[in-house]
Amino acid sequence: KGTKSDHLTSVAAYQAWVQAGHRGGYAEQRRFCDENFLSSQAMETVQGSREDYANTLADLGFIPRDYLHSLRGQARKGESKVGLSAAALMLDANEHNSRIVKAVLCAGFYPNVVRVKNPEAKYVKTEGGTVLKEAAGHQVKLYARDVGRVFTHPSSVNFGVGKYETGWVIYSERVQTEKVFLRETTMVPAYSLLLFGGTIEVLHVEKQVVVDQWVKFEAPAKIAVLFRELRTEVDKLLIEKIRQPEMDLSKSPAVEAML
């Protein structure tokens, strides 16, 4: 829950399910699901979808074949990554970096983004001094560009969160009952929106950088222009990668600047 992300929580659940299989096979996986109120069928569907997607990427030339074979072996038999090509190993180099994974989520789900209005900070006196009082979840307000106020779904790990430090949240799905609820939400860094959001505009006088005329950040003009130029280079790289799937981006100055 520290990541304030349903998506990363789902990843952690899947990985724990895979590890359960390595320890005790299918029976251990069933026990893990029963203890954690998870669906074994859903976990198996995720595993199959991962392999299908990896197979498609391999067919298109975006990932090497040995990575696909390794993915199957790790999930089903607990095989190590020893013997993989350098290109295959590079694919998972940042798998535990939540900042980068969140940037990928932002790129995938944008423009499914909402602005957060955190409650005013309040402090309480204790024997050790004055400390910040943790706000309740209902005090946090979320706003979508098109419909205004929206709410975190009760099934989300972020339901009850009293503060989003970055001020921005992406979501997978929006449903409407008596209110508009967001399912599967993740707090994302400002850098993610600047690099993988919509069109960037620099407002020199206001000292702001604006994404899609809505997502606004305070920034000196020089920093804002640097981000705009970096974004232009990233867009060029992605277009070139689509044209040449085998292209190695890891040594690109733009990629190194992002990381």
N, C-alpha and C positions, 0 to 999 in steps of 0.2 A: 504493500500500500504506500510505501515511502515514495515510489515513483509517480504516484497519482495517475495510474494508467491501467485501464481495464485490459488493454491490448498486451501490455507486458506481463500482467497477471495471468492472462491466458497462456502466454508463452511459458511462464514458469510452471503452470499446471501441466502443460503438455510434456515439458522436459522431465518433470517429476514422474509422470506416468511412464515415460520411456525408461527411466532409470528403474522403476519398479519392475518392468518387464525383464531388464537385465538381471535383476536380483532373483526373481522367482517365476519368470514366465507369465503366462496369461492369468493364472490364478492370483498372483501377486498384484497384477494390474487391476483385476476385478476388485480385490480387497481395497486397493488404494482409492478407486473410484467410489466404492461404498462408503468408506470412511470420510471422504471429502465431498460427498454429494455431487459427484460428477457422473457423466454418462460414458460408459465404455464405448458405445457406438459412436458418440461424438468424437472421442479421442481417435478412434480408428479412422473416422472420416477425415480428420485433420491430417493424420499420417498419410493417407492416400492422396489427399489434395496436394500436400507438399511434394510428394514424389511425382505426381502428374505435372505440376507446375515446373519442377526442376527438369523433367523430361522435355517439356515444351521449350524451355530456355536452352537446353542442350541442342535440341533440333535446330534452333535458330542461330546457334553459335555463340550465345552469350556466356555459357559456362562450359567447362571441359567435361567430357564424358566420365572421367574418373571421379569427379565430384558427385555426379549423380549416383554412381555405383556405391560410393562411400556413404552417401546420405541414406541409402537403403540399408547398408550394412550396420551403420551406427544405430538406426532406429530399431532394427529387428534383432540384431545379434550383439550389439554393444561393441562393434569393431572400432579400433582406433583409427586415427588419420595418418598413421605411419605409412609412408610409401606414396602419398599423394603428390601430385605435381605442384610446383610453386604457384602456378596460376590457381589451382584448386584451393590450396591453403590460404591464399590471399582473400578469397571470397568471405571467409569467416573471421578475418583479422579483427573486426570491430564488433563481433557478435555480442560482447558483454558491455559495450559502451552505450549506455541508455541514451545519452545525448544524441549520438549518431542514429540509433534505431528510431528515436522519436522524430528526427529530421526526415527519415524515410517514410514514417507514418504520415507526417505532415504533407510530404510530396504526393503521397498516394491518396489522401482523403481531402485535400484542399479542393474546393472552397468550403468544405464542411468545418467551419471554424466559428467559435463564439467568443465574444469579449467578456471578460470577468470584471465585475465590480466588487472588490473585496470590502468587507465591513470596516468601519473606522476602528483604528487600533485603540484598545482600552487596556488599562493597566490596573493591577491590584497590588495592595501592600501585603507583604509576607514578612516572616521573621528575618529572612535573608535579604530583604529589600523589595523594591518594586519590580514586578515581572509582568510580561505581556500576557493578557488573558486570552485564552484560545476561544475563537468565535465558534458559534454553532453553524452547522451546514445551511440552515434555512436563512441565515443572514447574508450568505453569498448570493449575488445576483448574476445570472448569465443572460447575455443578449445576442441574438442572431441578427444578421443584417436585414433579413427580409421580414421576419415575424415579430421581432422585438424579444420580450422576455421568454425564456425557455427554462426547463428544469432538468436536473440530473435524475435519471430513472432510479427508483429504489433498489434495483438489482445491481447497480454499478458499485464498484469498490470506492468510487468517489462520492457516493451519497453520504452526506454528513461532513464532508471536508469543509473546514472553516476558512481556508485561505489557499489561493493559487498564486504562488510567488511570481510567475511570469505574466499572469494576467490574460493568458490565451489558452483555449482548449479546443482540440479537434475531436470529432465524433464520427462513428460509423453510420449510425442510423438515427432518424428522427421520427417519433411516433406521436400521434395526437389522440388523447382521450379527453378528459376534462381539462387537461393542460397539454402543452407540447413538451414531451420528454426526450432526452438524449440518451441513447444506449451506447455502450462501449466508448467511453471518453478517455482522453489522454491530455494532460497538461504538456504543452510544447514550448520550447525556448523561442525567444524573439528571433534569433538567428535563423531558425528553421523557416519561419514565415518570410523573412527577408530573402532567403536564398531559394525557396521552393514555393512561394506563394504566387500572387498575381503580378501585375505590372507595378513597377516601382517608380515613384515620383519623389523628387527631392524639392522640398520647400525651403529655400535658402533663408528667407526673411523669418519664417516661423521656427527655423531650426528643427525641422521635422523630416522624417522619411515616411512616406505613405505607400501602403500596398493596396492596390485596387480601390483607391479613394476612400478607404474605410479603416484599414488596420494601420494605426498611427503609432510612431515611436519618436521620442525626443532624441535628437542627435545633432551634433555640430555638423555644419554643411560639409566639411571635409570628410568626416566619417561616413555621412550619408552617400556622398558621391563615390567613395571607395566601395561601399556595398553595392551600389548600382553597377559599377564597372565589374566587380567580381561576379555579380549575378549574370551579366552579359556573357562573361567567359564561361561560366558554368552551363548556361543554355547552349552555347556553341559546342561545348564538349559533349553534351547529351545528344545533340543532333548528330554529331560525328560518330558517336558510339552506336547509334541506331543504324547508321550507314555502314559502319565497320564493327560488327559485334565482337570481333577478336581483339580489338584495340585495347591496349593496357593504359588505364587512366591513373594508375597509382602514383606515377612519377610526375604527373602534371602539376605545374606551379599553382594552378587554381584549386586543385584537390588538396594539395599540401596546405594552402592557405585556409581552406575550410576546416581541415582537421586540426 
